[in-house]
C-alpha cells in the first residue's frame, strides 16, 4: 500500500529533523576547532574566519592540558597501540570461539552461548574495583598491556557473538565439500570460511577498534602517568576545574576522530553482503 502524500511529507520532515539533530553537534565541534578564540563566546553560527591555531596549539605544545605535560602525540600513539592490539587479539580469539559455537556441537553449548551474551550486559563499572586490585597483584597497574586486557573483557564477548551469527549464515555445504576434499576443520576455517566471512570480520574489527579507542573508565582507573595516557584521558585532562579551553578541546576531539574514520574507510569496501552467493553449485 502506497503512503499518502501527507505521510511522505511527515516522514521527510522527521528524517531531516533527526539528521540536523545528529549533525549539529558535529558541525559545532568542527567549527569551534577551526575558529579564532574571539568567536568562541559569540552567537556566530558561521565563524568569522577559519584558523589552524587551535590544532597547532594542541599538536606543537606540551601544555595542551593546561600544565607542562607530554606532547599530544604520546596519548595519540598510545591509543593507536592499544586499539590496534585489542582489535587483532579480539579477532584472533573471537574467530575461533565464534566458529566453534557456530559449527561444533558440544554438550552445554547453548548455555555457553547465552553466558557470553549475558556477560556483555553487565556494565563495566561493576567489576572495575576487582579488576583494579587484580592488576595490582599481577603488577600490570599503570600498564598499557594491562589496559589491553581490560578492553578485551568488553570487546571479546560481543565480537564472539557477532561472528558466531555471521558464520551461521555461511552455507554448510561449502565446508562439507572442503572436508570431503581432505581439509581439516582448522584448514576449512582458514582457507574457506574466513574469505567468505570478510564482511563480518571487517565489521567486527571496526567495532573492536572504535570501542577500545573511545574507552575511558578502565583507562582512568589503571593509568596513572602522563606518558601512558590514552586520548580519552588526554581530552578529559583538558577540562581543568571550571576552566575549559574550548578551542584546544575541540581541536583534540577532531584529531581523535581521524583514526577511526580512516580505519572505517579502509575497511568499508569489505563491509558488503552476499559474498557467498553462488558459491554452492
C-alpha positions as CSV (number, residue, x, y, z in Angstrom):
1,X,0.0,0.0,0.0
2,X,1.4,3.3,-1.0
3,X,1.9,6.0,1.5
4,X,-0.2,9.1,1.2
5,X,1.3,12.4,0.4
6,X,0.8,13.6,3.9
7,X,2.7,10.7,5.4
8,X,5.5,11.2,2.9
9,X,5.9,14.9,3.9
10,X,5.8,14.0,7.6
11,X,8.5,11.3,7.0
12,X,10.7,13.7,5.2
13,X,10.3,16.3,7.9
14,X,11.2,13.8,10.7
15,X,14.2,12.5,8.8
16,X,15.5,16.0,8.1
17,X,14.9,16.9,11.7
18,X,16.8,13.9,13.1
19,X,19.6,14.5,10.6
20,X,20.0,18.0,11.8
21,X,19.9,16.9,15.4
22,X,22.7,14.4,14.8
23,X,24.8,16.7,12.5
24,X,24.6,19.9,14.6
25,X,27.0,18.7,17.4
26,X,29.5,17.5,14.8
27,X,29.2,20.8,13.0
28,X,29.7,22.8,16.2
29,X,32.7,20.7,17.1
30,X,34.5,21.3,13.8
31,X,33.7,25.0,13.7
32,X,35.0,25.6,17.2
33,X,38.2,23.7,16.4
34,X,38.8,25.9,13.5
35,X,37.5,29.3,14.6
36,X,39.5,32.0,16.4
37,X,39.2,32.5,20.2
38,X,37.3,35.8,19.7
39,X,34.4,33.8,18.2
40,X,34.1,31.2,20.9
41,X,31.6,33.1,23.1
42,X,29.7,34.8,20.3
43,X,26.5,33.7,18.7
44,X,28.1,33.2,15.3
45,X,26.8,30.1,13.5
46,X,29.5,30.6,10.9
47,X,33.0,31.5,12.1
48,X,34.3,35.0,11.1
49,X,37.3,33.2,9.7
50,X,38.9,29.7,9.8
51,X,42.3,29.2,11.6
52,X,44.6,26.3,12.4
53,X,45.9,27.9,15.6
54,X,43.9,25.5,17.9
55,X,45.3,22.5,16.0
56,X,48.8,23.9,16.3
57,X,48.4,24.7,20.0
58,X,47.5,21.1,20.7
59,X,50.0,19.3,18.4
60,X,53.0,21.6,18.8
61,X,52.7,22.5,22.5
62,X,53.3,20.4,25.7
63,X,50.8,22.3,27.8
64,X,47.7,21.2,26.0
65,X,46.3,20.1,29.3
66,X,46.9,23.5,31.0
67,X,50.2,22.4,32.5
68,X,53.5,21.1,31.3
69,X,53.0,17.5,30.2
70,X,53.9,15.2,27.4
71,X,53.4,16.1,23.7
72,X,49.9,15.3,22.4
73,X,51.4,12.8,20.1
74,X,52.1,10.5,23.0
75,X,48.5,9.8,24.0
76,X,47.6,9.6,20.3
77,X,50.3,6.9,19.7
78,X,49.3,5.1,22.9
79,X,45.6,4.9,21.8
80,X,46.7,3.7,18.4
81,X,48.8,0.9,20.0
82,X,46.1,-0.1,22.4
83,X,43.2,-0.1,20.0
84,X,45.2,-1.8,17.2
85,X,46.4,-4.5,19.6
86,X,43.0,-5.1,21.1
87,X,41.5,-5.4,17.6
88,X,44.0,-8.0,16.5
89,X,43.8,-10.0,19.7
90,X,40.0,-9.9,19.9
91,X,39.7,-11.1,16.3
92,X,42.2,-13.9,16.9
93,X,40.1,-15.1,19.9
94,X,36.6,-14.3,18.6
95,X,37.1,-16.0,15.2
96,X,37.9,-19.4,16.7
97,X,35.4,-19.0,19.5
98,X,32.6,-17.9,17.2
99,X,33.3,-20.6,14.7
100,X,33.4,-23.2,17.4
101,X,30.0,-22.1,18.7
102,X,28.5,-22.0,15.2
103,X,29.7,-25.3,13.9
104,X,31.0,-27.6,16.7
105,X,28.2,-29.4,18.6
106,X,29.1,-29.9,22.2
107,X,27.3,-30.5,25.5
108,X,26.3,-27.3,27.2
109,X,27.0,-25.3,24.0
110,X,23.7,-23.4,24.2
111,X,24.3,-22.4,27.8
112,X,27.8,-21.2,26.9
113,X,26.4,-19.1,24.1
114,X,23.9,-17.4,26.4
115,X,26.6,-16.9,29.1
116,X,28.8,-15.0,26.6
117,X,26.0,-12.6,25.7
118,X,24.9,-12.3,29.3
119,X,28.4,-11.3,30.4
120,X,28.3,-8.4,28.0
121,X,25.2,-7.0,29.6
122,X,26.9,-6.1,32.9
123,X,28.1,-2.5,32.9
124,X,32.0,-2.4,33.3
125,X,31.9,-0.2,36.5
126,X,30.5,-3.2,38.5
127,X,33.8,-5.1,38.2
128,X,36.2,-2.2,37.9
129,X,37.4,-2.3,41.6
130,X,38.0,-6.1,41.4
131,X,40.0,-5.6,38.2
132,X,41.9,-2.8,39.7
133,X,43.0,-5.0,42.6
134,X,43.8,-7.9,40.3
135,X,46.1,-5.8,38.0
136,X,47.9,-4.5,41.1
137,X,48.5,-8.1,42.2
138,X,50.0,-9.2,38.8
139,X,52.0,-5.9,38.5
140,X,50.1,-4.6,35.4
141,X,48.8,-1.5,37.0
142,X,49.7,1.7,35.0
143,X,50.5,-0.5,32.1
144,X,49.2,-0.3,28.5
145,X,49.2,-4.1,28.3
146,X,47.0,-4.3,31.4
147,X,44.7,-1.8,29.7
148,X,44.5,-4.0,26.6
149,X,43.5,-7.0,28.8
150,X,40.7,-4.9,30.3
151,X,39.5,-3.8,26.9
152,X,39.4,-7.5,25.8
153,X,36.9,-8.2,28.6
154,X,34.3,-5.9,27.0
155,X,35.2,-6.5,23.3
156,X,35.6,-10.3,23.0
157,X,32.1,-11.3,24.2
158,X,30.4,-9.1,21.7
159,X,32.8,-9.9,18.9
160,X,32.4,-13.6,19.5
161,X,28.6,-13.4,19.4
162,X,28.7,-11.3,16.2
163,X,31.0,-13.6,14.4
164,X,29.0,-16.7,15.5
165,X,25.9,-15.2,13.9
166,X,27.8,-14.4,10.7
167,X,29.3,-17.9,10.5
168,X,25.8,-19.4,10.8
169,X,24.9,-17.6,7.6
170,X,27.6,-19.3,5.6
171,X,26.3,-22.4,3.8
172,X,27.3,-25.6,5.5
173,X,27.7,-27.3,2.1
174,X,30.9,-25.2,1.4
175,X,32.6,-26.6,4.5
176,X,31.4,-30.1,3.9
177,X,32.9,-30.1,0.4
178,X,36.2,-28.9,1.8
179,X,36.2,-31.6,4.5
180,X,35.5,-34.3,1.9
181,X,38.4,-33.0,-0.2
182,X,40.7,-33.6,2.8
183,X,40.9,-30.3,4.6
184,X,41.0,-30.3,8.4
185,X,38.5,-28.3,10.4
186,X,41.1,-25.6,11.1
187,X,42.1,-25.6,7.4
188,X,38.5,-25.3,6.4
189,X,38.1,-22.3,8.7
190,X,41.3,-20.5,7.5
191,X,41.0,-21.3,3.8
192,X,37.3,-21.5,3.1
193,X,35.2,-19.8,5.8
194,X,37.3,-16.7,6.6
195,X,37.4,-15.4,3.0
196,X,33.6,-15.8,2.9
197,X,33.3,-14.1,6.3
198,X,35.3,-11.0,5.3
199,X,32.3,-8.6,5.8
200,X,31.6,-9.9,9.3
201,X,35.2,-9.8,10.3
202,X,35.6,-6.2,8.9
203,X,32.5,-5.1,10.8
204,X,33.8,-6.7,14.0
205,X,37.2,-5.1,13.6
206,X,35.6,-1.7,13.2
207,X,33.6,-2.2,16.3
208,X,36.6,-3.5,18.3
209,X,38.8,-0.6,17.3
210,X,36.2,2.0,17.9
211,X,35.2,0.7,21.4
212,X,38.8,0.4,22.5
213,X,39.7,3.8,21.1
214,X,36.9,5.6,22.9
215,X,37.1,3.7,26.3
216,X,37.6,5.9,29.3
217,X,36.6,4.2,32.5
218,X,39.2,1.4,32.6
219,X,41.9,3.8,31.3
220,X,41.3,6.4,34.1
221,X,41.2,3.5,36.6
222,X,44.6,2.0,35.9
223,X,46.7,4.6,34.0
224,X,48.5,6.9,36.3
225,X,51.3,8.6,34.4
226,X,51.2,11.2,31.6
227,X,53.5,9.1,29.4
228,X,50.8,6.3,29.2
229,X,47.8,8.5,28.8
230,X,45.4,7.5,26.0
231,X,43.4,10.0,24.0
232,X,40.2,9.8,26.1
233,X,42.2,10.6,29.3
234,X,44.1,13.4,27.5
235,X,40.8,15.0,26.4
236,X,39.4,14.7,29.9
237,X,42.6,16.4,31.2
238,X,41.9,19.5,29.1
239,X,39.0,20.3,31.4
240,X,40.7,22.0,34.4
241,X,38.2,22.7,37.1
242,X,35.9,25.4,35.8
243,X,38.2,26.4,33.0
244,X,37.8,24.8,29.6
245,X,39.8,25.9,26.6
246,X,37.1,25.0,24.1
247,X,39.3,25.7,21.0
248,X,42.0,23.3,22.1
249,X,39.5,20.7,23.4
250,X,37.5,20.6,20.2
251,X,40.8,20.5,18.2
252,X,41.8,17.4,20.2
253,X,38.3,15.9,19.6
254,X,38.7,16.4,15.8
255,X,42.2,14.8,15.9
256,X,40.8,11.9,17.8
257,X,38.1,11.4,15.2
258,X,40.6,10.8,12.4
259,X,42.0,7.3,13.1
260,X,38.6,5.6,13.5
261,X,37.3,7.4,10.4
262,X,40.4,6.3,8.4
263,X,40.1,2.8,9.7
264,X,36.4,2.6,8.7
265,X,37.2,4.0,5.2
266,X,40.0,1.4,4.8
267,X,37.6,-1.5,5.6
268,X,34.4,0.0,4.1
269,X,34.8,-1.9,0.8
270,X,34.8,-5.2,2.7
271,X,31.6,-4.5,4.5
272,X,29.3,-5.8,1.9
273,X,26.9,-8.7,1.9
274,X,26.3,-11.6,-0.5
275,X,29.9,-12.7,-1.0
276,X,28.8,-16.3,-0.7
277,X,26.0,-16.1,-3.3
278,X,26.6,-18.6,-6.0
279,X,29.4,-20.3,-4.1
280,X,27.5,-23.6,-3.9
281,X,26.5,-25.1,-7.3
